[in-house]
């Protein structure tokens, strides 16, 4: 299928996603990052020309039987144009074609991808930034924290299974950050909103004009948005993105399946 036709089919004819391209990725490194995360490092001809913003993703064209594919979206954890490599950290909290492929991927494996994708980007003008998410939102939150300008502050409320899944942002940037890890530790399951909602309701928000980025299960995103509105934040101060929906596989285009 022609590249321009494929991009049109997945909704990338222009606008904020106009820089998206079709990439023939090759895995150059793969391994376990923590009990719940796997890291895959990929490259591609011309990848040094990838123009991506922190928090954007690549949509992998996961191969299925009978020459079919299913799309799955994974946040770019980091991109090094000089070394021509993209790092993708993937949460393995559920089974499906995407996590199955990621779990088995090794050096030399190839896959097509489209990207960069994603419209939620840093609001550079904000005085402070709050990042809220489950493990699916961790790579994007860390990438965005590391990209913040020195004059802003960041707070993160990130839910993972246990302390073994904690990952700290790179400390080289100038802006201060405060990451709070929320551990389920067997008391709840991914997609249960209680832990995150409690943290969002009680976190102390700095003075000034802030922005909140929420990336998690669909019901959690909806609940967090409600709590933030109750705390006085306006809709334009909240950027929410549902990465998955509890109990349902994502649709073929990579987005969470809509509730019936």
N, C-alpha and C positions, 0 to 999 in steps of 0.2 A: 504493500500500500504506500502511496506517495506520502512523503513527510508532511507536506502542507495539509493534505487531506486528513491525516491522522491527528494533527494538531487541531484542526477545526472540529473534529469529532469529539475531542475531549475539552472543548470550550476554550481554546487558547488562540483566537484569531488576532487579538490585540489588547490594548489597554494595559493594566498593571502587570499582566502576564505575557506581554509581547516578547520578552527576552527568552521565553521558553523554547527549547530545542529538543530534538530527538537525539539521544546519546546511545552509543554502543559501548556499554560499560564492561570492563574486565575487572574481576576481583583480584587484588594484589596482596591483601592481607585479610584474615578473618580469625576471630577468636572470642573467647568468653571475657566479658568486661566485668561482670558480677553475676551472682546467681540468677538474676532476672533480666540481664542485658547482654546482648551480643554485639560486638563491633565488627563492621565490614568496611574495608577501605577499597575504593574503586578508582579506576582511571578510565580515560577514553581519548581517542584522537581529538585534538582541539579542545580538551577540557579546560585548558588555561583560559579560554575565552568565556567560561561560564560566569554570568553576572547574577549573583544571588545576594539577597539580603539576609541577615541573621533571622532565623525562624522559618525561612522558606524550606520547601521539601523537594524531593525527587519522587516522581510517580513511576514505580517499577512495573514493568509489563511482565507479570509472573506467568511463565508458561504452564499450560495445562495439557491434558490429553487431546488428541485430534487437532493439533495445531491451534488450539484456542489459548487465549490469555485472559488474565484477570488483573486489574490495576490495584496496586497497593501503594500508599503514600507514606514516605518516611522522611523525617526532618533531617536536614543537613546539619550535622554536629559541627563540622569545620571544613574549610576548603583552603587548600594551599595551591595557588596557581603556579608557583615556582616549581614545586615538586609534582605538580599535575595530579593531585589526588584529592578525593572527597571522602570524608569520614562520615559514616552513617551508624548511629547507635540505635538498636531496635529493642523494644521491650518484648519479652517472650511470655506475656501474661496469658495468652490464649493460643489455641491451635487453629491453623488455617493455612491456605496456600502461601501466603506471604511469609509467615513465621516459619513454615516448613522449609521454604526455599532459603531463607536467611540462616536457619539452623544448620543446613547442610552445605552452605556455600563455602568454597575454598578457593585458593589461588588458581587462576586460570579459567574459572567459570565466567560465563558471559551472560549479560541480560540487557535488554533495551530499557531505556527510561526516558521520561519526559520531564523537563524542568528547566529552570526552577519554577515551582508553583507556590501559591500561598499569598494572601492579601494582608495578613496581619503582620505589621512591621512596627518597629520602635517609634514611639512618639518622642522625638528628640527634644521637643520644647517642654516636656513635663518636668516638674521639680523632683518627683519621685516616681518609682515604678514598682508595682507589686505583681509578682508572677505566681499563679496558682495552678496546680496541675497534679495529675497522677503520673505514673511512670511513663505513660505515652507522651506526656508533655515535658518530661525532664530534659531531653536533648535540646529542644527548642529554647526552653527557659535558660539553660546554662549558656547557650550560644548568644542569646540576646543580652544576658547580663554582662558577658564579656565584651560586648560591643558598645555598651553605654558610655557616653561622654563623661569626662572626669567630674563635671559639675553636678551630676545627679546621683541619687542614692537608690539602691535596689533592695527589696525584701522579697523572699521567695518562700512559699508554703508548698512543699512538694511531698506527695504521698508515695511511699514505696513499701515493699513487703517487710524489709528488715534493715538494720544498720549496715548490713553487708552490701546493700544496693546504693549507699550514699556516694555521691560524686560531687566534688567541690569545683566551683568555677576556677578558671585560671586567675591567679592573684596578681598578674602583671598589670592589669588595667588600673586607672587612677581612681575610679569611683568606688565608694564603699558599698559592700553588700552584706546582707544578713540572711543566710539560708536556714530555714527551719524544716527539718525532715520529720515527716509524720509517718510513724511505723505502724502497719497493721498488726504485725506480729501474731498472726493467727486469730486475732479478735474479730476481723471482718474480712471481706473479700473485695477484689477490685470492682469498682463501680458502686460500692456502698458509700453514700454521700456524707454520713455522719461525721467522720473524722475531719474531712476537709471543711465542711460547713462550720463546725465548731471553731476551727482555727481561723477562718475568715471572719467570723463574728467577733472574735476576741483580739485579733491582732491590732496593735496600735499603729495607726496611720500617721505619717509625718504631716506637718503643716505644708501648705502650698497646694499647687495644682498637680495632681497625680494622675497616673494612668494604670489600669489593671489589665493584665493579659491572662486569660483563663483557657487552658487546654487540657481536656480530660474527657471522661465518659459523658454522653449527651445529657443525662439527667443531672449529673454533678455540675456541668456548666450552667444549666438552667437554674439549679439551686443556688450556686455561688452568685450568679447575676442578681437573683432576688435578694440575697443577703446584702450585697453591695448597694443595691438601690435603697434598701431600708436604712443603710448607714449614710445615705445622702449623696452618693455618687450619681452623676448624671449618665445617661446612655452613651454619650460621646466620650466618656472616660473609661469605658469597658470594651475590650476586644475579646470576644469569646469564640472558641472554635471547638466543636465536638469532634473528637478523633475516632470514637467508636460508640456503640450502643450496647448496653448490657444484655446478654442473652441472644444477640443477633449478629451474624457475620456482616461485615461491610459489603456494600453493593459492588457490582462488577466495576464501576467507575472509581472505586476506592473510598467513597464517602460512606458514613454510617447509613444503614438501612432505615428508611422512614418507618415510624410506628404506624400500624394499620388502624 
